[in-house]
Protein backbone atom coordinates (compact mmCIF):
# COMPACT_ATOMS: atom_id res chain seq x y z
CA UNK A 1 0.00 0.00 0.00
CA UNK A 2 2.79 2.43 0.92
CA UNK A 3 4.70 1.59 -2.27
CA UNK A 4 1.61 2.26 -4.37
CA UNK A 5 1.05 5.58 -2.61
CA UNK A 6 4.63 6.67 -3.23
CA UNK A 7 4.32 5.67 -6.88
CA UNK A 8 1.12 7.69 -7.20
CA UNK A 9 2.79 10.73 -5.63
CA UNK A 10 5.81 10.35 -7.91
CA UNK A 11 3.71 10.05 -11.07
CA UNK A 12 1.35 12.87 -10.08
CA UNK A 13 4.25 15.20 -9.28
CA UNK A 14 5.99 14.37 -12.55
CA UNK A 15 2.84 14.99 -14.61
CA UNK A 16 2.12 18.22 -12.73
CA UNK A 17 5.72 19.35 -13.36
CA UNK A 18 5.29 18.76 -17.09
CA UNK A 19 2.05 20.74 -17.06
CA UNK A 20 3.88 23.45 -15.12
CA UNK A 21 6.56 23.63 -17.82
CA UNK A 22 3.87 24.23 -20.44
CA UNK A 23 2.42 26.89 -18.18
CA UNK A 24 5.78 28.65 -17.92
CA UNK A 25 6.12 28.72 -21.70
CA UNK A 26 2.60 30.11 -22.13
CA UNK A 27 3.10 32.82 -19.48
CA UNK A 28 6.41 33.82 -21.07
CA UNK A 29 4.79 34.23 -24.49
CA UNK A 30 1.96 36.34 -23.05
CA UNK A 31 4.47 38.60 -21.26
CA UNK A 32 6.49 39.07 -24.44
CA UNK A 33 3.34 40.06 -26.34
CA UNK A 34 2.31 42.46 -23.58
CA UNK A 35 5.67 44.21 -23.68
CA UNK A 36 5.49 44.61 -27.47
CA UNK A 37 2.10 46.30 -27.05
CA UNK A 38 3.39 48.45 -24.17
CA UNK A 39 6.37 49.65 -26.19
CA UNK A 40 4.26 50.27 -29.27
CA UNK A 41 1.61 52.46 -27.66
CA UNK A 42 2.28 56.09 -26.93
CA UNK A 43 -0.37 58.66 -26.18
CA UNK A 44 -0.18 62.00 -27.99
CA UNK A 45 0.16 65.00 -25.69
CA UNK A 46 -2.97 67.11 -25.45
CA UNK A 47 -3.81 69.92 -23.04
CA UNK A 48 -2.56 68.86 -19.60
CA UNK A 49 -5.33 67.08 -17.72
CA UNK A 50 -5.69 67.84 -14.00
CA UNK A 51 -5.34 64.81 -11.73
CA UNK A 52 -4.99 64.19 -8.00
CA UNK A 53 -2.32 61.65 -7.08
CA UNK A 54 -2.72 59.91 -3.71
CA UNK A 55 0.33 58.18 -2.24
CA UNK A 56 -0.14 56.61 1.23
CA UNK A 57 3.22 56.32 3.01
CA UNK A 58 4.69 54.41 5.92
CA UNK A 59 8.38 54.77 6.60
CA UNK A 60 11.20 55.95 4.34
CA UNK A 61 12.39 52.95 2.37
CA UNK A 62 15.34 53.35 -0.03
CA UNK A 63 14.20 55.00 -3.26
CA UNK A 64 11.15 56.71 -1.75
CA UNK A 65 12.29 60.17 -2.88
CA UNK A 66 12.70 59.00 -6.48
CA UNK A 67 9.35 57.19 -6.34
CA UNK A 68 7.54 60.35 -5.23
CA UNK A 69 9.49 62.50 -7.68
CA UNK A 70 8.21 60.32 -10.54
CA UNK A 71 4.67 61.45 -9.65
CA UNK A 72 5.73 65.08 -10.16
CA UNK A 73 7.66 64.65 -13.40
CA UNK A 74 4.72 63.52 -15.53
CA UNK A 75 3.97 64.63 -19.09
CA UNK A 76 0.51 65.42 -20.40
CA UNK A 77 -1.08 66.01 -16.98
CA UNK A 78 -1.27 68.73 -14.35
CA UNK A 79 -0.86 66.64 -11.22
CA UNK A 80 -1.20 67.53 -7.58
CA UNK A 81 0.59 65.09 -5.30
CA UNK A 82 -0.99 64.24 -1.95
CA UNK A 83 1.12 62.20 0.48
CA UNK A 84 -0.30 60.80 3.69
CA UNK A 85 1.14 59.36 6.90
CA UNK A 86 -0.52 58.33 10.15
CA UNK A 87 2.24 59.23 12.61
CA UNK A 88 3.83 62.61 13.30
CA UNK A 89 7.25 60.94 13.64
CA UNK A 90 7.04 58.94 10.39
CA UNK A 91 10.43 59.14 8.59
CA UNK A 92 8.58 59.61 5.28
CA UNK A 93 7.73 63.17 6.34
CA UNK A 94 11.33 64.25 5.87
CA UNK A 95 11.36 62.80 2.36
CA UNK A 96 8.19 64.67 1.42
CA UNK A 97 9.59 67.92 2.84
CA UNK A 98 12.73 67.45 0.75
CA UNK A 99 10.61 66.94 -2.36
CA UNK A 100 8.61 70.08 -1.62
CA UNK A 101 11.84 72.06 -1.31
CA UNK A 102 13.19 70.64 -4.57
CA UNK A 103 9.93 71.15 -6.47
CA UNK A 104 8.54 74.47 -5.15
CA UNK A 105 6.53 74.94 -8.34
CA UNK A 106 4.70 71.65 -7.88
CA UNK A 107 1.63 71.21 -5.68
CA UNK A 108 2.75 68.69 -3.05
CA UNK A 109 0.57 68.25 0.05
CA UNK A 110 1.29 66.26 3.21
CA UNK A 111 -1.51 64.90 5.38
CA UNK A 112 -0.60 63.70 8.88
CA UNK A 113 -3.68 62.09 10.38
CA UNK A 114 -3.80 59.09 12.76
CA UNK A 115 -7.59 58.69 12.54
CA UNK A 116 -8.38 54.95 12.13
CA UNK A 117 -10.96 53.75 9.62
CA UNK A 118 -11.36 49.99 9.69
CA UNK A 119 -8.44 47.56 9.94
CA UNK A 120 -6.75 48.14 6.59
CA UNK A 121 -4.25 50.87 7.45
CA UNK A 122 -3.48 51.77 3.85
CA UNK A 123 -7.17 52.40 3.20
CA UNK A 124 -7.46 54.41 6.44
CA UNK A 125 -4.63 56.57 5.19
CA UNK A 126 -6.41 57.09 1.86
CA UNK A 127 -9.64 58.08 3.62
CA UNK A 128 -7.75 60.72 5.57
CA UNK A 129 -6.05 62.01 2.41
CA UNK A 130 -9.01 62.15 0.04
CA UNK A 131 -10.53 65.47 1.30
CA UNK A 132 -7.36 67.24 0.13
CA UNK A 133 -7.83 66.06 -3.47
CA UNK A 134 -9.19 68.84 -5.68
CA UNK A 135 -9.61 67.03 -9.00
CA UNK A 136 -12.05 64.45 -10.35
CA UNK A 137 -9.57 61.97 -11.85
CA UNK A 138 -7.69 60.13 -9.11
CA UNK A 139 -4.49 58.13 -9.34
CA UNK A 140 -3.56 55.97 -6.34
CA UNK A 141 -0.03 54.58 -6.11
CA UNK A 142 1.82 52.54 -3.52
CA UNK A 143 4.89 54.09 -1.94
CA UNK A 144 7.33 51.62 -3.52
CA UNK A 145 6.17 52.31 -7.09
CA UNK A 146 8.03 54.49 -9.58
CA UNK A 147 6.15 55.67 -12.66
CA UNK A 148 7.44 56.31 -16.19
CA UNK A 149 6.93 59.93 -17.37
CA UNK A 150 3.87 59.12 -19.47
CA UNK A 151 2.17 56.79 -16.99
CA UNK A 152 -0.64 59.09 -15.86
CA UNK A 153 -1.52 60.49 -19.28
CA UNK A 154 -1.71 56.98 -20.71
CA UNK A 155 -3.69 55.61 -17.76
CA UNK A 156 -6.19 58.47 -17.96
CA UNK A 157 -6.45 57.94 -21.70
CA UNK A 158 -7.52 54.33 -21.07
CA UNK A 159 -9.89 55.49 -18.33
CA UNK A 160 -11.61 57.78 -20.87
CA UNK A 161 -12.58 54.78 -23.03
CA UNK A 162 -16.32 53.95 -23.05
CA UNK A 163 -17.37 51.78 -20.11
CA UNK A 164 -14.04 51.89 -18.29
CA UNK A 165 -14.51 52.31 -14.55
CA UNK A 166 -11.07 51.54 -13.14
CA UNK A 167 -7.65 51.26 -14.76
CA UNK A 168 -4.82 49.46 -13.00
CA UNK A 169 -1.20 48.82 -13.89
CA UNK A 170 1.12 45.90 -13.36
CA UNK A 171 4.76 46.24 -12.44
CA UNK A 172 8.21 44.74 -12.68
CA UNK A 173 10.44 44.25 -9.65
CA UNK A 174 13.72 46.04 -9.02
CA UNK A 175 15.88 45.67 -5.89
CA UNK A 176 16.23 49.02 -4.11
CA UNK A 177 19.47 47.94 -2.43
CA UNK A 178 22.26 45.46 -3.04
CA UNK A 179 20.84 42.91 -0.61
CA UNK A 180 20.35 39.25 -1.51
CA UNK A 181 16.78 39.13 -0.20
CA UNK A 182 15.77 42.25 -2.13
CA UNK A 183 17.08 40.60 -5.31
CA UNK A 184 15.04 37.47 -4.59
CA UNK A 185 11.95 39.63 -3.99
CA UNK A 186 12.40 41.21 -7.43
CA UNK A 187 12.78 37.74 -8.97
CA UNK A 188 9.43 36.72 -7.50
CA UNK A 189 7.73 39.70 -9.14
CA UNK A 190 9.41 39.31 -12.54
CA UNK A 191 9.45 35.55 -13.00
CA UNK A 192 6.39 34.63 -10.93
CA UNK A 193 3.74 37.23 -10.20
CA UNK A 194 3.91 39.31 -13.41
CA UNK A 195 3.72 36.43 -15.94
CA UNK A 196 0.99 34.78 -13.84
CA UNK A 197 -1.07 37.97 -13.73
CA UNK A 198 -0.73 38.58 -17.47
CA UNK A 199 -1.70 35.00 -18.34
CA UNK A 200 -4.69 35.26 -16.01
CA UNK A 201 -5.74 38.50 -17.68
CA UNK A 202 -5.38 36.87 -21.11
CA UNK A 203 -7.54 33.89 -20.11
CA UNK A 204 -10.14 35.91 -18.18
CA UNK A 205 -9.88 39.57 -19.22
CA UNK A 206 -11.54 42.28 -17.19
CA UNK A 207 -11.35 40.72 -13.73
CA UNK A 208 -7.93 41.87 -12.53
CA UNK A 209 -7.37 44.90 -10.32
CA UNK A 210 -3.87 45.69 -9.06
CA UNK A 211 -3.57 48.28 -6.31
CA UNK A 212 0.03 49.28 -7.01
CA UNK A 213 -1.25 51.87 -9.49
CA UNK A 214 -4.93 52.69 -10.01
CA UNK A 215 -6.75 55.41 -11.96
CA UNK A 216 -10.45 56.11 -11.46
CA UNK A 217 -12.91 58.98 -11.38
CA UNK A 218 -13.94 60.39 -8.03
CA UNK A 219 -17.63 59.96 -8.93
CA UNK A 220 -17.02 56.23 -9.46
CA UNK A 221 -15.36 56.01 -6.05
CA UNK A 222 -18.27 57.85 -4.44
CA UNK A 223 -20.78 55.58 -6.19
CA UNK A 224 -19.32 52.48 -4.50
CA UNK A 225 -19.32 54.12 -1.07
CA UNK A 226 -15.83 55.55 -1.10
CA UNK A 227 -12.74 53.94 0.36
CA UNK A 228 -14.75 53.11 3.48
CA UNK A 229 -16.40 50.30 1.51
CA UNK A 230 -13.09 48.38 1.49
CA UNK A 231 -11.66 49.52 4.84
CA UNK A 232 -11.60 46.01 6.36
CA UNK A 233 -10.53 44.09 3.25
CA UNK A 234 -7.15 42.38 3.07
CA UNK A 235 -7.27 42.59 -0.74
CA UNK A 236 -8.49 46.18 -0.91
CA UNK A 237 -7.65 46.44 -4.61
CA UNK A 238 -9.69 43.33 -5.45
CA UNK A 239 -12.60 44.59 -3.32
CA UNK A 240 -12.42 47.97 -5.04
CA UNK A 241 -12.49 46.35 -8.47
CA UNK A 242 -15.35 44.06 -7.50
CA UNK A 243 -17.40 47.06 -6.34
CA UNK A 244 -16.71 48.92 -9.58
CA UNK A 245 -17.83 45.89 -11.62
CA UNK A 246 -21.14 45.87 -9.72
CA UNK A 247 -21.75 49.36 -11.14
CA UNK A 248 -21.61 47.85 -14.62
CA UNK A 249 -18.22 49.38 -15.40
CA UNK A 250 -15.15 47.62 -16.79
CA UNK A 251 -11.82 46.90 -15.13
CA UNK A 252 -8.92 47.50 -17.50
CA UNK A 253 -5.27 46.52 -17.07
CA UNK A 254 -3.35 49.21 -18.94
CA UNK A 255 -0.58 48.19 -21.39
CA UNK A 256 2.19 49.78 -19.34
CA UNK A 257 4.40 48.94 -16.39
CA UNK A 258 5.40 50.60 -13.15
CA UNK A 259 8.66 49.78 -11.39
CA UNK A 260 8.39 48.28 -7.90
CA UNK A 261 11.54 49.13 -5.91
CA UNK A 262 11.78 46.40 -3.30
CA UNK A 263 13.60 46.16 0.00
CA UNK A 264 13.74 42.95 2.04
CA UNK A 265 16.16 42.91 4.94
CA UNK A 266 15.98 39.22 5.80
CA UNK A 267 14.53 35.85 4.89
CA UNK A 268 11.84 36.36 7.53
CA UNK A 269 10.77 39.66 5.96
CA UNK A 270 10.63 38.10 2.50
CA UNK A 271 8.67 35.07 3.71
CA UNK A 272 6.20 37.19 5.70
CA UNK A 273 5.43 39.58 2.84
CA UNK A 274 5.00 36.87 0.23
CA UNK A 275 2.86 34.81 2.57
CA UNK A 276 0.53 37.81 2.93
CA UNK A 277 0.26 38.09 -0.86
CA UNK A 278 -0.63 34.40 -1.20
CA UNK A 279 -3.16 34.61 1.62
CA UNK A 280 -4.69 37.52 -0.28
CA UNK A 281 -5.06 35.31 -3.36
CA UNK A 282 -6.43 32.45 -1.25
CA UNK A 283 -9.06 34.76 0.27
CA UNK A 284 -10.40 36.10 -3.03
CA UNK A 285 -9.83 33.15 -5.40
CA UNK A 286 -9.47 29.81 -3.58
CA UNK A 287 -9.52 27.74 -6.78
CA UNK A 288 -6.94 29.99 -8.39
CA UNK A 289 -4.78 29.69 -5.30
CA UNK A 290 -4.94 25.89 -5.51
CA UNK A 291 -4.09 26.07 -9.22
CA UNK A 292 -0.86 27.90 -8.41
CA UNK A 293 0.59 24.45 -7.72
CA UNK A 294 1.35 24.20 -11.45
CA UNK A 295 3.52 27.32 -11.28
CA UNK A 296 6.17 25.32 -9.38
CA UNK A 297 7.46 22.75 -11.92
CA UNK A 298 11.00 22.68 -10.50
CA UNK A 299 9.82 21.83 -6.98
CA UNK A 300 7.35 19.28 -8.34
CA UNK A 301 10.05 17.62 -10.45
CA UNK A 302 12.31 17.48 -7.38
CA UNK A 303 9.55 15.74 -5.42
CA UNK A 304 9.09 13.24 -8.25
CA UNK A 305 12.83 12.55 -8.30
CA UNK A 306 13.25 11.88 -4.58
CA UNK A 307 9.97 10.17 -3.69
CA UNK A 308 9.41 6.53 -4.55
CA UNK A 309 11.28 4.34 -7.01
CA UNK A 310 13.18 6.11 -9.80
CA UNK A 311 11.59 5.99 -13.26
CA UNK A 312 12.49 7.57 -16.62
CA UNK A 313 9.87 10.29 -16.23
CA UNK A 314 10.96 11.17 -12.69
CA UNK A 315 14.68 11.18 -13.56
CA UNK A 316 14.23 13.31 -16.69
CA UNK A 317 11.65 15.64 -15.13
CA UNK A 318 14.07 17.72 -13.05
CA UNK A 319 16.57 18.61 -15.81
CA UNK A 320 13.68 19.36 -18.18
CA UNK A 321 11.98 21.60 -15.61
CA UNK A 322 15.24 23.43 -14.91
CA UNK A 323 15.95 23.98 -18.61
CA UNK A 324 12.46 25.35 -19.22
CA UNK A 325 12.68 27.55 -16.15
CA UNK A 326 16.11 28.89 -17.11
CA UNK A 327 14.87 29.65 -20.62
CA UNK A 328 11.77 31.40 -19.29
CA UNK A 329 13.84 33.54 -16.91
CA UNK A 330 16.24 34.59 -19.66
CA UNK A 331 13.36 35.49 -22.00
CA UNK A 332 11.50 37.48 -19.31
CA UNK A 333 14.62 39.41 -18.29
CA UNK A 334 15.16 40.38 -21.94
CA UNK A 335 11.53 41.38 -22.50
CA UNK A 336 11.50 43.53 -19.34
CA UNK A 337 14.83 45.17 -20.10
CA UNK A 338 16.48 43.81 -16.95
CA UNK A 339 19.96 42.55 -16.20
CA UNK A 340 20.35 38.82 -16.62
CA UNK A 341 19.46 36.93 -13.44
CA UNK A 342 22.27 34.60 -12.25
CA UNK A 343 20.98 31.12 -13.02
CA UNK A 344 22.11 29.72 -9.66
CA UNK A 345 19.54 31.98 -7.96
CA UNK A 346 16.64 30.53 -9.99
CA UNK A 347 16.22 27.18 -8.16
CA UNK A 348 16.86 28.92 -4.82
CA UNK A 349 14.06 31.37 -5.56
CA UNK A 350 11.75 28.60 -6.80
CA UNK A 351 12.18 26.44 -3.71
CA UNK A 352 11.51 29.41 -1.41
CA UNK A 353 8.38 30.22 -3.44
CA UNK A 354 7.17 26.65 -3.09
CA UNK A 355 7.76 26.74 0.68
CA UNK A 356 5.71 29.94 0.95
CA UNK A 357 2.98 28.37 -1.18
CA UNK A 358 2.74 25.30 1.05
CA UNK A 359 2.65 27.52 4.15
CA UNK A 360 -0.20 29.57 2.68
CA UNK A 361 -2.57 26.60 3.05
CA UNK A 362 -2.08 26.57 6.81
CA UNK A 363 -1.51 30.20 7.81
CA UNK A 364 -4.40 32.07 9.43
CA UNK A 365 -2.74 35.39 10.22
CA UNK A 366 -0.91 38.01 8.17
CA UNK A 367 1.78 40.48 9.17
CA UNK A 368 1.24 43.91 7.65
CA UNK A 369 3.95 46.44 8.34
CA UNK A 370 4.33 46.11 12.12
CA UNK A 371 0.88 44.68 12.89
CA UNK A 372 -0.65 41.22 12.74
CA UNK A 373 -4.22 40.31 11.77
CA UNK A 374 -6.34 37.23 11.39
CA UNK A 375 -8.05 36.76 8.03
CA UNK A 376 -11.66 35.60 7.67
CA UNK A 377 -12.80 33.23 4.92
CA UNK A 378 -14.33 36.25 3.19
CA UNK A 379 -10.92 37.94 3.04
CA UNK A 380 -11.61 40.50 5.76
CA UNK A 381 -9.12 41.49 8.42
CA UNK A 382 -10.08 40.47 11.97
CA UNK A 383 -8.78 41.80 15.25
CA UNK A 384 -7.23 45.04 16.33
CA UNK A 385 -3.91 44.64 14.56
CA UNK A 386 -1.64 43.42 17.33
CA UNK A 387 2.04 44.27 17.05
CA UNK A 388 3.82 41.64 14.98
CA UNK A 389 6.53 39.79 16.81
PERA-V815964 format. One record per residue. N is the residue number from 1. SS is DSSP state (alpha for helix, beta for strand, coil for the rest). PHI is phi in radians with two decimals (none if undefined). Layout:
BEGIN
n: [N,N]
ss: [SS,SS]
phi: [PHI,PHI]
END
This chain:
BEGIN
n: [1,2,3,4,5,6,7,8,9,10,11,12,13,14,15,16,17,18,19,20,21,22,23,24,25,26,27,28,29,30,31,32,33,34,35,36,37,38,39,40,41,42,43,44,45,46,47,48,49,50,51,52,53,54,55,56,57,58,59,60,61,62,63,64,65,66,67,68,69,70,71,72,73,74,75,76,77,78,79,80,81,82,83,84,85,86,87,88,89,90,91,92,93,94,95,96,97,98,99,100,101,102,103,104,105,106,107,108,109,110,111,112,113,114,115,116,117,118,119,120,121,122,123,124,125,126,127,128,129,130,131,132,133,134,135,136,137,138,139,140,141,142,143,144,145,146,147,148,149,150,151,152,153,154,155,156,157,158,159,160,161,162,163,164,165,166,167,168,169,170,171,172,173,174,175,176,177,178,179,180,181,182,183,184,185,186,187,188,189,190,191,192,193,194,195,196,197,198,199,200,201,202,203,204,205,206,207,208,209,210,211,212,213,214,215,216,217,218,219,220,221,222,223,224,225,226,227,228,229,230,231,232,233,234,235,236,237,238,239,240,241,242,243,244,245,246,247,248,249,250,251,252,253,254,255,256,257,258,259,260,261,262,263,264,265,266,267,268,269,270,271,272,273,274,275,276,277,278,279,280,281,282,283,284,285,286,287,288,289,290,291,292,293,294,295,296,297,298,299,300,301,302,303,304,305,306,307,308,309,310,311,312,313,314,315,316,317,318,319,320,321,322,323,324,325,326,327,328,329,330,331,332,333,334,335,336,337,338,339,340,341,342,343,344,345,346,347,348,349,350,351,352,353,354,355,356,357,358,359,360,361,362,363,364,365,366,367,368,369,370,371,372,373,374,375,376,377,378,379,380,381,382,383,384,385,386,387,388,389]
ss: [coil,alpha,alpha,alpha,alpha,alpha,alpha,alpha,alpha,alpha,alpha,alpha,alpha,alpha,alpha,alpha,alpha,alpha,alpha,alpha,alpha,alpha,alpha,alpha,alpha,alpha,alpha,alpha,alpha,alpha,alpha,alpha,alpha,alpha,alpha,alpha,alpha,alpha,alpha,alpha,coil,coil,coil,coil,coil,coil,coil,coil,beta,beta,beta,beta,beta,beta,beta,beta,coil,coil,coil,coil,coil,coil,coil,alpha,alpha,alpha,alpha,alpha,alpha,alpha,alpha,alpha,coil,coil,coil,coil,beta,beta,beta,beta,beta,beta,beta,beta,beta,coil,coil,coil,coil,coil,coil,alpha,alpha,alpha,alpha,alpha,alpha,alpha,alpha,alpha,alpha,alpha,coil,coil,coil,coil,coil,beta,beta,beta,beta,beta,coil,coil,coil,coil,coil,coil,coil,coil,alpha,alpha,alpha,alpha,alpha,alpha,alpha,alpha,alpha,alpha,coil,coil,coil,coil,coil,coil,beta,beta,beta,beta,beta,coil,coil,coil,beta,beta,coil,coil,coil,coil,alpha,alpha,alpha,alpha,alpha,alpha,alpha,alpha,alpha,coil,coil,coil,coil,beta,beta,beta,beta,beta,beta,beta,beta,beta,beta,beta,beta,coil,coil,coil,coil,alpha,alpha,alpha,alpha,alpha,alpha,alpha,alpha,alpha,alpha,alpha,alpha,alpha,alpha,alpha,alpha,alpha,alpha,alpha,alpha,alpha,alpha,alpha,alpha,coil,coil,coil,coil,coil,coil,coil,coil,coil,beta,beta,beta,beta,beta,alpha,alpha,alpha,alpha,alpha,alpha,coil,coil,coil,alpha,alpha,alpha,alpha,coil,coil,beta,coil,coil,alpha,alpha,alpha,alpha,alpha,alpha,alpha,alpha,alpha,alpha,alpha,coil,coil,coil,beta,beta,beta,beta,beta,beta,beta,beta,beta,beta,beta,beta,beta,coil,coil,coil,coil,alpha,alpha,alpha,alpha,alpha,alpha,alpha,alpha,alpha,alpha,alpha,alpha,alpha,alpha,alpha,alpha,alpha,alpha,coil,alpha,alpha,alpha,alpha,alpha,alpha,alpha,alpha,alpha,alpha,coil,alpha,alpha,alpha,alpha,alpha,alpha,alpha,alpha,alpha,alpha,coil,coil,coil,coil,coil,alpha,alpha,alpha,alpha,alpha,alpha,alpha,alpha,alpha,alpha,alpha,alpha,alpha,alpha,alpha,alpha,alpha,alpha,alpha,alpha,alpha,alpha,alpha,alpha,alpha,coil,coil,coil,coil,coil,coil,coil,alpha,alpha,alpha,alpha,alpha,alpha,alpha,alpha,alpha,alpha,alpha,alpha,alpha,alpha,alpha,alpha,coil,coil,coil,coil,coil,beta,beta,beta,beta,coil,coil,beta,beta,beta,beta,beta,coil,coil,coil,coil,beta,beta,beta,beta,beta,beta,beta,beta,coil,coil]
phi: [none,-1.13,-1.11,-1.14,-1.13,-1.11,-1.14,-1.10,-1.09,-1.06,-1.14,-1.12,-1.15,-1.15,-1.15,-1.12,-1.12,-1.09,-1.08,-1.13,-1.11,-1.12,-1.08,-1.04,-1.11,-1.12,-1.16,-1.12,-1.14,-1.14,-1.12,-1.08,-1.13,-1.04,-1.20,-1.12,-1.16,-1.08,-1.29,-1.50,-1.80,-2.38,-1.61,-1.15,-1.35,-1.94,-1.07,-0.96,-1.63,-1.21,-2.67,-1.77,-1.88,-1.83,-2.26,-1.24,-2.14,-2.74,1.49,-2.06,-1.21,-0.96,1.57,-1.08,-1.01,-1.13,-1.09,-1.19,-1.04,-1.12,-1.34,-1.46,-1.55,-1.99,-1.64,1.37,-2.40,-1.98,-1.80,-1.79,-1.83,-2.06,-1.85,-2.37,-2.30,-1.97,-2.33,-1.20,-1.83,-1.13,-1.06,-1.12,-1.04,-1.09,-1.17,-1.12,-1.10,-1.12,-1.10,-1.09,-1.21,-1.38,-2.20,-1.15,-1.52,-1.84,-1.44,-2.06,-1.92,-2.23,-1.91,-1.98,-2.61,-1.52,-1.01,-1.43,-2.46,1.29,-1.76,-1.46,-1.23,-1.11,-1.15,-1.02,-1.07,-1.11,-1.06,-1.21,-1.46,-0.98,-1.01,-1.41,-1.33,-1.76,-1.94,-1.27,-1.19,-2.09,-2.14,-2.02,-2.32,-1.21,-1.18,-1.60,-1.73,-2.11,-1.76,-1.18,-1.06,-1.82,-1.03,-1.22,-1.13,-1.25,-1.12,-1.22,-1.10,-1.18,-1.10,-1.34,-1.19,-0.97,1.50,-1.29,-1.94,-2.68,-2.00,-2.20,-2.17,-1.57,-2.72,-1.83,-1.69,-2.39,-1.24,-1.49,-2.48,-1.56,-1.23,-1.10,-1.26,-1.16,-1.12,-1.16,-1.10,-1.14,-1.03,-1.03,-1.12,-1.32,-1.86,-2.15,-1.02,-1.08,-1.07,-1.09,-1.11,-1.19,-1.16,-1.08,-1.18,-1.19,-1.34,-2.30,-1.17,1.51,-2.06,-1.56,-2.48,-2.10,-1.29,-1.06,-2.65,-2.27,-2.15,-2.76,-1.47,-1.04,-1.15,-1.18,-1.05,-1.14,-1.18,-1.65,1.74,1.27,-1.12,-1.05,-1.16,-2.15,-1.27,-1.96,-1.47,-1.15,-1.63,-1.11,-1.18,-1.08,-1.11,-1.12,-1.11,-1.09,-1.17,-1.16,-1.07,-1.16,-1.42,1.53,-1.77,-1.59,-1.71,-2.22,-1.62,-1.23,-1.40,-2.75,-2.21,-1.62,-1.94,-1.74,-1.58,-1.82,-2.32,-2.29,-1.46,-2.78,-1.07,-1.10,-1.09,-1.04,-1.10,-1.13,-1.15,-1.26,-1.13,-1.09,-1.10,-1.23,-1.13,-1.09,-1.10,-1.06,-1.30,-1.80,-2.55,-1.00,-1.18,-1.13,-1.09,-1.10,-1.17,-1.12,-0.95,-1.25,-1.47,-2.14,-1.13,-1.18,-1.12,-1.13,-1.15,-1.14,-1.06,-1.10,-1.38,-1.86,-1.78,1.35,-1.35,-1.07,-2.50,-0.96,-1.21,-1.32,-1.30,-1.46,-1.06,-1.18,-1.09,-1.14,-1.08,-1.15,-1.10,-1.13,-1.13,-1.05,-1.11,-1.10,-1.08,-1.07,-1.16,-1.19,-1.01,-1.15,-1.11,-1.53,1.23,-1.83,-1.13,-1.19,-1.27,-0.99,-1.12,-1.14,-1.37,-1.15,-1.14,-1.07,-1.09,-1.16,-1.24,-1.13,-1.05,-1.18,-1.11,-1.13,-1.09,-1.08,-1.10,-1.18,-1.37,-2.00,-1.23,-2.14,-2.22,-2.22,-1.75,-2.24,0.95,-1.94,-2.23,-2.20,-2.28,-1.51,-2.14,-1.34,-1.14,-1.53,1.42,-1.78,-1.33,-2.12,1.69,-1.59,1.34,-1.14,-1.06,-1.25,-1.65]
END
